[in-house]
């Protein structure tokens, strides 16, 4: 299996240094490095359908790079991200982009390799799949690529990364089956992947792909608790409507 790594340092010279520092990892085989001169060009490549298992992304002095990180995660929630910065002040905002690592310059080649190897190990974590039968046959989709399920009586719509599917089923069974994997019943007709929740305001959940789904009073307290455990950030949450 080939794993593709995008290098998007602060300039061409740093990309060359990253390539040099990571060269010893290539002896393990299956690694391909691709360099980008800016986060913008990397986003353009993603818009054309390219995907990477790991991205090393520069964070500028003004925080430039964090917006690209958020956009990349919206397009490809399963990616791993390692941020490169000149100081520690962007560390907490950086981790809110779901980065798995943060390197402060100047860093040694040894530390660079260690962080990249840890990130690659994270990439190797087995993905869990949700399987269902549709008119096209049996479909398998990674949990990380599912945003939510919506029920209309016994007709289920699964909204995923770049595609939606319909099949027959019961939303209660889906909720029970997927609860251990970070999903939650937010409404009598919805089961949501909490990994992709960006905001909960009153009775509406906003997801990373821009979708908005309801969160009923019955489920609000439990959903809020579980989201806080995953992403503790007080400014993200507002109380339910009175």
VENJO-V748244 format. One record per backbone hydrogen bond with DSSP energy under -0.5 kcal/mol. NH is the residue of the N-H (numbers start at 1). CO is the residue of the C=O. If there is no record, write none. Layout:
{{NH:CO} {NH:CO}}
This chain:
{{3:30} {5:32} {6:54} {7:34} {8:6} {8:56} {15:11} {16:12} {17:13} {18:14} {19:15} {20:16} {21:17} {22:18} {23:19} {23:20} {25:22} {26:22} {26:23} {27:24} {28:25} {29:26} {32:3} {34:5} {36:7} {42:38} {43:39} {44:40} {45:41} {46:42} {47:43} {48:44} {49:46} {50:45} {53:4} {54:4} {55:80} {56:6} {57:55} {57:82} {58:8} {59:84} {60:58} {60:64} {63:60} {66:63} {69:65} {70:66} {71:67} {72:68} {73:69} {74:70} {75:71} {76:72} {79:76} {80:53} {82:55} {83:101} {84:57} {85:103} {91:88} {94:90} {95:91} {96:92} {97:94} {98:95} {99:94} {100:81} {101:81} {103:83} {105:85} {105:103} {112:108} {113:109} {114:110} {115:111} {116:112} {117:113} {118:114} {119:115} {120:116} {121:117} {122:118} {123:119} {124:120} {125:122} {130:141} {131:129} {132:139} {134:137} {137:134} {139:132} {141:130} {143:128} {145:142} {146:143} {147:159} {148:159} {149:191} {150:157} {151:189} {152:155} {154:152} {155:152} {156:154} {156:167} {157:150} {158:156} {158:165} {159:148} {159:157} {160:158} {160:163} {161:145} {162:160} {163:160} {165:158} {167:156} {169:154} {174:170} {175:171} {176:172} {177:173} {178:174} {179:175} {181:178} {182:179} {183:178} {184:192} {186:184} {186:190} {187:190} {190:187} {191:149} {192:184} {193:147} {194:182} {194:192} {196:193} {197:194} {198:206} {199:206} {200:236} {201:204} {202:200} {204:201} {205:213} {206:199} {207:205} {207:211} {208:196} {210:207} {213:205} {215:203} {216:186} {219:216} {220:216} {221:217} {223:219} {224:220} {225:221} {226:222} {227:223} {228:224} {229:225} {230:226} {231:227} {233:231} {236:233} {237:234} {238:200}}
